[in-house]
Amino acid sequence: MKRGAVLAVFAVLLAVSFVEAQNLLPKARGHMSALHRGIHRQDPAAAAAAAATVPELWFHSQKLDHYDPENSRVWSQRYFLNDTFWTNKKNPVFLILGGEGPAKASDVVNHFVISQYAQSFGALVISVEHRFYGKSQPTGSTSTSDLKYLSSQQALADYALFQNYITETFGASGKWIVFGGSYSGNLAAWYRLKYPHLATGAIASSAPVQALLDFTAYLVTVGDALTPACYSKMQSATNTIESMLTTASGRASLETIFSTCDPITTDPNDLAFFMESLIDPICGIVQYNNDNNNYQPFNAATMCNIFLNAGSDPVQSLATLLDQTYAFSGQNCTGTNYEKYIKELSVTLPVDTAGRCWTWQTCTEFGYYQTGESPQQPFSSLITLEFFENTCRDAFQFDFVPNTNWTNNFYGSTNIRGTRIVFPNGSVDPWHNLGVLEAPNGLETPIFINGTAHCADLYPPSPNDVPGLTQARQIEFDHITAWLK
């Protein structure tokens, strides 16, 4: 969730190696681009049509360091803009804040419900990319020394300066509403909190505003989404696999059953990485359950049916389930090699930066480590806090622990004291555990949507939406209406 100057031949080799290794990286559980991988999955034809009609634009005077008056370096920040409905410069501006992944032309066309809101209010729609993600590369490298410029505080300051630029360049004099989901949902809430004179209101969908080192509740919620029979069989598979890992013959069998990319060793980091690789697809299916976006091959109910009907052997049944998810994602083997994982996270070329950059932000600001240390879930306790801490140390070559206390004190955690912020969260989404579920001050609006997933309210409506999701979008619309009066 890359890159210094090297000889060209090595740059090419590293880039190829990084692309080939993407199937080895834990994705959904690591919250690696949880918003921008999930939310941006769409029909290729629709994506191509959006790219053909909406050009990428650039703000060439973004500051590298907003907090150092002696640093005058600037860089170019990418954004997309749709003025189809913007018939009057006094009309509102809807700003989609970039998160832990690349911005896309589809952001401002029809991929989000925001476009429908914009049509109703005659709004200008803009999607701005987050520093160090996508093509918005401030330094041309993601070396550890360059990543000191990657933080939520710098990103928020970027958006404030960017807003000033848009106002001056396009003569936009209307009110601004900011939107975001997942990490960018945090940013939407925090932008309204820290820059209330710039943003009239914020929709902060599935925003995990509480920084937390040991996020055990994630896997607990994933387990809760399984049927009792599915939970029991999953727990049996976990127990059997952990037992098999203790012997050479057992490990050899697992290598065959799960088509591992490399042999399984007894190194604790390799074991944790393997167990995490096994449950990543399961967690992704639950996190994006029934989200109208076709990001996953099937929903949690179908997943459990496949798993339960795959035979009597829990381990073989899990392999059958994973084979179907791999066919959908294009993954061809199960990751086991921690050292390779670290090698890919350590690439500092300025391409495909989401994995390294989001890892940096979790290692420095947020934690969010979804460990298996709670007994109230059916997955492996081999996925330890130490595994994630080792990842931070080994990927960036120094010892540190996320400063979650500072982050929570700076922004307020779930006790954030802002105004005109809507916090939608889905009950199925494991990230709701870190979100605002009760209004801290009566001036914010939490919406808890039973039966929905991560950022589900940001997608256009579907006839299959549960009533609570339809109601949530209406509440958002009503608040926007009131804010713009």
SULWOWO-V354189 format. One record per residue. N is the residue number from 1. RES is the residue in one letter. PHI is phi in radians with two decimals (* if undefined). NEAR is the number of other C-alpha atoms within 10 Angstrom. Layout:
BEGIN
((N | RES | PHI | NEAR) (N | RES | PHI | NEAR))
END
This chain:
BEGIN
((1 | M | * | 24) (2 | K | * | 26) (3 | R | 2.68 | 22) (4 | G | -1.90 | 16) (5 | A | -1.34 | 11) (6 | V | -2.40 | 12) (7 | L | -1.02 | 8) (8 | A | -0.99 | 9) (9 | V | -1.11 | 9) (10 | F | -1.22 | 11) (11 | A | -1.08 | 17) (12 | V | -1.11 | 13) (13 | L | -1.09 | 10) (14 | L | -1.17 | 19) (15 | A | -1.11 | 21) (16 | V | -1.09 | 11) (17 | S | -1.05 | 14) (18 | F | -1.15 | 21) (19 | V | -1.09 | 12) (20 | E | -1.14 | 11) (21 | A | -1.57 | 16) (22 | Q | -1.05 | 15) (23 | N | -1.19 | 19) (24 | L | -1.55 | 24) (25 | L | -1.51 | 24) (26 | P | -1.05 | 21) (27 | K | -1.99 | 21) (28 | A | -1.04 | 22) (29 | R | -1.19 | 23) (30 | G | -1.32 | 21) (31 | H | 0.99 | 23) (32 | M | -1.32 | 23) (33 | S | 0.97 | 24) (34 | A | -1.04 | 25) (35 | L | -1.41 | 23) (36 | H | -1.44 | 22) (37 | R | -1.44 | 18) (38 | G | -1.35 | 21) (39 | I | -1.16 | 25) (40 | H | -1.62 | 21) (41 | R | -1.22 | 14) (42 | Q | -2.78 | 14) (43 | D | -1.09 | 11) (44 | P | -0.99 | 9) (45 | A | -1.13 | 9) (46 | A | -1.16 | 14) (47 | A | -1.11 | 19) (48 | A | -1.13 | 12) (49 | A | -1.13 | 13) (50 | A | -1.14 | 19) (51 | A | -1.12 | 16) (52 | A | -1.29 | 10) (53 | T | -1.83 | 12) (54 | V | -2.10 | 17) (55 | P | -1.31 | 14) (56 | E | -1.36 | 13) (57 | L | -2.09 | 13) (58 | W | -2.41 | 16) (59 | F | -1.77 | 16) (60 | H | -1.53 | 12) (61 | S | -2.10 | 14) (62 | Q | -1.26 | 21) (63 | K | -1.37 | 21) (64 | L | -1.27 | 20) (65 | D | -2.30 | 20) (66 | H | -1.33 | 19) (67 | Y | -1.98 | 11) (68 | D | -2.11 | 9) (69 | P | -1.13 | 7) (70 | E | -1.54 | 8) (71 | N | -1.71 | 11) (72 | S | -1.82 | 10) (73 | R | -1.17 | 13) (74 | V | -2.25 | 14) (75 | W | -2.60 | 17) (76 | S | -1.82 | 19) (77 | Q | -1.88 | 25) (78 | R | -1.49 | 22) (79 | Y | -2.66 | 26) (80 | F | -2.20 | 23) (81 | L | -2.46 | 19) (82 | N | -2.25 | 21) (83 | D | -1.88 | 16) (84 | T | -0.96 | 14) (85 | F | -1.72 | 16) (86 | W | -1.55 | 19) (87 | T | -1.63 | 11) (88 | N | -2.52 | 15) (89 | K | -1.15 | 16) (90 | K | -1.51 | 14) (91 | N | -1.23 | 20) (92 | P | -1.24 | 22) (93 | V | -2.07 | 27) (94 | F | -1.80 | 26) (95 | L | -1.86 | 25) (96 | I | -1.58 | 27) (97 | L | -1.42 | 26) (98 | G | -1.18 | 30) (99 | G | -2.12 | 30) (100 | E | -1.50 | 29) (101 | G | -3.12 | 28) (102 | P | -1.27 | 24) (103 | A | -1.34 | 26) (104 | K | -2.44 | 25) (105 | A | -1.03 | 24) (106 | S | -1.11 | 22) (107 | D | -0.94 | 26) (108 | V | -1.81 | 27) (109 | V | -1.80 | 26) (110 | N | -2.54 | 16) (111 | H | -1.33 | 24) (112 | F | -1.95 | 20) (113 | V | -1.15 | 17) (114 | I | -0.98 | 24) (115 | S | -1.12 | 24) (116 | Q | -1.21 | 17) (117 | Y | -1.04 | 19) (118 | A | -1.09 | 22) (119 | Q | -1.11 | 14) (120 | S | -1.19 | 12) (121 | F | -1.86 | 19) (122 | G | 1.09 | 22) (123 | A | -1.63 | 30) (124 | L | -1.40 | 26) (125 | V | -1.96 | 26) (126 | I | -2.31 | 22) (127 | S | -2.06 | 24) (128 | V | -1.97 | 27) (129 | E | -1.47 | 28) (130 | H | -1.33 | 29) (131 | R | -0.97 | 31) (132 | F | 1.32 | 32) (133 | Y | -2.04 | 29) (134 | G | 1.04 | 21) (135 | K | -1.63 | 21) (136 | S | -1.55 | 22) (137 | Q | -1.93 | 22) (138 | P | -1.13 | 24) (139 | T | -2.12 | 20) (140 | G | 1.38 | 19) (141 | S | -2.74 | 21) (142 | T | -2.06 | 27) (143 | S | -1.09 | 20) (144 | T | -1.01 | 20) (145 | S | -1.18 | 9) (146 | D | -1.37 | 17) (147 | L | -1.23 | 19) (148 | K | -1.09 | 13) (149 | Y | -1.60 | 19) (150 | L | -1.80 | 23) (151 | S | -2.78 | 18) (152 | S | -1.13 | 20) (153 | Q | -1.12 | 18) (154 | Q | -1.13 | 19) (155 | A | -1.11 | 23) (156 | L | -1.10 | 21) (157 | A | -1.13 | 19) (158 | D | -0.98 | 21) (159 | Y | -1.15 | 23) (160 | A | -1.15 | 16) (161 | L | -1.16 | 17) (162 | F | -1.08 | 20) (163 | Q | -1.07 | 19) (164 | N | -1.05 | 12) (165 | Y | -1.09 | 16) (166 | I | -1.11 | 15) (167 | T | -1.02 | 15) (168 | E | -1.28 | 11) (169 | T | -1.29 | 9) (170 | F | -1.85 | 9) (171 | G | 1.18 | 12) (172 | A | -1.27 | 21) (173 | S | -2.01 | 15) (174 | G | -1.48 | 17) (175 | K | -1.32 | 18) (176 | W | -1.96 | 23) (177 | I | -2.03 | 25) (178 | V | -1.85 | 26) (179 | F | -2.26 | 27) (180 | G | -2.93 | 26) (181 | G | -2.42 | 32) (182 | S | 1.16 | 28) (183 | Y | -1.03 | 25) (184 | S | -1.23 | 28) (185 | G | -1.15 | 31) (186 | N | -0.94 | 27) (187 | L | -1.08 | 28) (188 | A | -1.08 | 31) (189 | A | -1.12 | 33) (190 | W | -1.23 | 25) (191 | Y | -1.16 | 28) (192 | R | -1.13 | 24) (193 | L | -1.20 | 21) (194 | K | -1.57 | 18) (195 | Y | -2.25 | 15) (196 | P | -1.14 | 15) (197 | H | -1.35 | 10) (198 | L | -1.77 | 17) (199 | A | -1.91 | 23) (200 | T | -1.31 | 20) (201 | G | -2.88 | 28) (202 | A | -2.52 | 33) (203 | I | -1.85 | 27) (204 | A | -1.98 | 32) (205 | S | -1.43 | 31) (206 | S | 0.83 | 34) (207 | A | -1.55 | 29) (208 | P | -1.46 | 27) (209 | V | -1.27 | 29) (210 | Q | -1.58 | 26) (211 | A | -1.29 | 27) (212 | L | -2.62 | 23) (213 | L | -1.20 | 23) (214 | D | -1.84 | 19) (215 | F | -1.62 | 22) (216 | T | -1.19 | 22) (217 | A | -1.17 | 21) (218 | Y | -1.02 | 25) (219 | L | -1.23 | 24) (220 | V | -1.08 | 21) (221 | T | -1.19 | 22) (222 | V | -1.06 | 23) (223 | G | -1.08 | 24) (224 | D | -1.11 | 16) (225 | A | -1.36 | 23) (226 | L | -1.51 | 19) (227 | T | -1.18 | 14) (228 | P | -0.95 | 12) (229 | A | -1.17 | 13) (230 | C | -1.16 | 21) (231 | Y | -1.04 | 20) (232 | S | -1.11 | 16) (233 | K | -1.20 | 22) (234 | M | -1.14 | 25) (235 | Q | -1.11 | 18) (236 | S | -1.13 | 17) (237 | A | -1.07 | 21) (238 | T | -1.05 | 22) (239 | N | -1.08 | 17) (240 | T | -1.17 | 15) (241 | I | -1.09 | 19) (242 | E | -1.07 | 18) (243 | S | -1.17 | 12) (244 | M | -1.13 | 16) (245 | L | -1.18 | 18) (246 | T | -1.47 | 12) (247 | T | -2.21 | 12) (248 | A | -1.10 | 13) (249 | S | -1.16 | 11) (250 | G | -1.13 | 16) (251 | R | -1.12 | 20) (252 | A | -1.08 | 16) (253 | S | -1.11 | 15) (254 | L | -1.12 | 20) (255 | E | -1.05 | 18) (256 | T | -1.32 | 10) (257 | I | -1.05 | 14) (258 | F | -1.82 | 19) (259 | S | 0.82 | 16) (260 | T | -1.20 | 20) (261 | C | -1.24 | 15) (262 | D | -2.52 | 13) (263 | P | -1.05 | 15) (264 | I | -1.58 | 20) (265 | T | -1.77 | 17) (266 | T | -1.70 | 13) (267 | D | -1.10 | 11) (268 | P | -0.98 | 15) (269 | N | -1.20 | 22) (270 | D | -1.13 | 22) (271 | L | -1.13 | 22) (272 | A | -1.11 | 25) (273 | F | -1.10 | 25) (274 | F | -1.11 | 23) (275 | M | -1.12 | 23) (276 | E | -1.19 | 27) (277 | S | -1.06 | 22) (278 | L | -1.17 | 22) (279 | I | -1.76 | 20) (280 | D | -0.91 | 17) (281 | P | -1.08 | 23) (282 | I | -1.11 | 24) (283 | C | -1.13 | 25) (284 | G | -1.13 | 23) (285 | I | -1.10 | 24) (286 | V | -1.21 | 29) (287 | Q | -1.05 | 31) (288 | Y | -1.89 | 28) (289 | N | -1.04 | 26) (290 | N | 0.90 | 24) (291 | D | -1.70 | 24) (292 | N | 1.16 | 19) (293 | N | -2.13 | 18) (294 | N | 0.95 | 16) (295 | Y | -1.33 | 21) (296 | Q | -1.97 | 22) (297 | P | -1.20 | 16) (298 | F | -2.86 | 17) (299 | N | -1.59 | 19) (300 | A | -1.14 | 24) (301 | A | -1.13 | 17) (302 | T | -1.14 | 12) (303 | M | -0.98 | 20) (304 | C | -1.14 | 22) (305 | N | -1.10 | 14) (306 | I | -1.07 | 17) (307 | F | -1.12 | 24) (308 | L | -1.26 | 20) (309 | N | -1.74 | 11) (310 | A | -1.56 | 16) (311 | G | 2.20 | 13) (312 | S | -1.51 | 11) (313 | D | -1.48 | 13) (314 | P | -1.05 | 23) (315 | V | -1.19 | 22) (316 | Q | -1.09 | 17) (317 | S | -1.13 | 20) (318 | L | -1.13 | 24) (319 | A | -1.10 | 18) (320 | T | -1.07 | 19) (321 | L | -1.07 | 21) (322 | L | -1.13 | 23) (323 | D | -1.01 | 18) (324 | Q | -1.24 | 16) (325 | T | -1.22 | 19) (326 | Y | -1.15 | 17) (327 | A | -1.07 | 11) (328 | F | -1.30 | 13) (329 | S | -1.53 | 14) (330 | G | 1.54 | 10) (331 | Q | -1.27 | 15) (332 | N | -2.06 | 14) (333 | C | -2.81 | 18) (334 | T | -1.79 | 24) (335 | G | -1.20 | 28) (336 | T | -2.41 | 27) (337 | N | -1.79 | 23) (338 | Y | -1.07 | 21) (339 | E | -1.09 | 15) (340 | K | -1.13 | 16) (341 | Y | -1.00 | 21) (342 | I | -1.15 | 19) (343 | K | -1.03 | 15) (344 | E | -1.25 | 24) (345 | L | -1.18 | 26) (346 | S | -1.59 | 21) (347 | V | -1.19 | 25) (348 | T | -1.98 | 25) (349 | L | -1.19 | 21) (350 | P | -1.44 | 23) (351 | V | -2.38 | 20) (352 | D | 0.85 | 22) (353 | T | -1.52 | 26) (354 | A | -1.03 | 24) (355 | G | -1.07 | 25) (356 | R | -1.18 | 27) (357 | C | -1.23 | 28) (358 | W | -1.21 | 24) (359 | T | -1.03 | 24) (360 | W | -1.01 | 25) (361 | Q | -1.17 | 20) (362 | T | -1.20 | 25) (363 | C | -1.27 | 25) (364 | T | -1.86 | 19) (365 | E | -2.04 | 21) (366 | F | -2.06 | 24) (367 | G | 1.31 | 24) (368 | Y | 1.12 | 26) (369 | Y | -1.39 | 25) (370 | Q | -1.54 | 24) (371 | T | -1.44 | 27) (372 | G | -1.78 | 26) (373 | E | -1.46 | 20) (374 | S | -1.47 | 17) (375 | P | -1.34 | 11) (376 | Q | -1.61 | 14) (377 | Q | -2.67 | 22) (378 | P | -1.65 | 24) (379 | F | -1.84 | 27) (380 | S | -1.41 | 25) (381 | S | -1.37 | 18) (382 | L | -1.22 | 21) (383 | I | -1.47 | 22) (384 | T | -1.80 | 19) (385 | L | -1.08 | 20) (386 | E | -1.05 | 16) (387 | F | -1.02 | 19) (388 | F | -1.22 | 25) (389 | E | -1.13 | 18) (390 | N | -1.10 | 16) (391 | T | -1.04 | 20) (392 | C | -1.06 | 25) (393 | R | -1.11 | 15) (394 | D | -1.34 | 16) (395 | A | -1.32 | 21) (396 | F | -2.07 | 20) (397 | Q | 1.14 | 12) (398 | F | -2.82 | 10) (399 | D | -1.48 | 10) (400 | F | -2.80 | 13) (401 | V | -2.16 | 15) (402 | P | -0.93 | 21) (403 | N | -1.50 | 17) (404 | T | -1.16 | 21) (405 | N | -1.11 | 16) (406 | W | -1.12 | 13) (407 | T | -1.04 | 20) (408 | N | -1.20 | 19) (409 | N | -1.20 | 13) (410 | F | -1.25 | 13) (411 | Y | -1.84 | 22) (412 | G | 1.80 | 18) (413 | S | 0.96 | 21) (414 | T | -1.37 | 20) (415 | N | -1.77 | 17) (416 | I | -0.97 | 21) (417 | R | -1.89 | 18) (418 | G | -1.84 | 23) (419 | T | -2.41 | 18) (420 | R | 0.95 | 22) (421 | I | -2.19 | 28) (422 | V | -1.81 | 27) (423 | F | -2.04 | 28) (424 | P | -1.37 | 31) (425 | N | -2.49 | 35) (426 | G | -1.75 | 27) (427 | S | -1.17 | 18) (428 | V | -1.39 | 23) (429 | D | -1.23 | 27) (430 | P | -1.07 | 30) (431 | W | -1.28 | 26) (432 | H | -1.10 | 25) (433 | N | -1.09 | 22) (434 | L | -1.87 | 21) (435 | G | -1.75 | 28) (436 | V | -1.47 | 27) (437 | L | -1.85 | 16) (438 | E | -2.33 | 15) (439 | A | -1.18 | 19) (440 | P | -1.22 | 15) (441 | N | -2.39 | 12) (442 | G | 1.37 | 11) (443 | L | -1.92 | 13) (444 | E | -2.11 | 20) (445 | T | -2.21 | 22) (446 | P | -1.37 | 21) (447 | I | -2.26 | 24) (448 | F | -1.80 | 21) (449 | I | -1.86 | 22) (450 | N | -1.18 | 15) (451 | G | 1.47 | 17) (452 | T | -2.05 | 24) (453 | A | -1.97 | 26) (454 | H | -1.13 | 31) (455 | C | 1.08 | 27) (456 | A | -1.07 | 29) (457 | D | -1.20 | 30) (458 | L | -1.39 | 24) (459 | Y | -1.49 | 18) (460 | P | -1.05 | 19) (461 | P | -1.09 | 16) (462 | S | -2.33 | 11) (463 | P | -1.05 | 7) (464 | N | -1.57 | 10) (465 | D | -1.10 | 18) (466 | V | -1.22 | 14) (467 | P | -0.96 | 11) (468 | G | -1.12 | 17) (469 | L | -1.25 | 26) (470 | T | -1.06 | 17) (471 | Q | -1.14 | 15) (472 | A | -1.08 | 21) (473 | R | -1.11 | 21) (474 | Q | -1.16 | 13) (475 | I | -1.10 | 16) (476 | E | -1.05 | 21) (477 | F | -1.04 | 17) (478 | D | -1.13 | 11) (479 | H | -1.18 | 18) (480 | I | -1.05 | 20) (481 | T | -1.02 | 13) (482 | A | -1.18 | 11) (483 | W | -1.12 | 15) (484 | L | -1.57 | 15) (485 | K | -1.23 | 6))
END
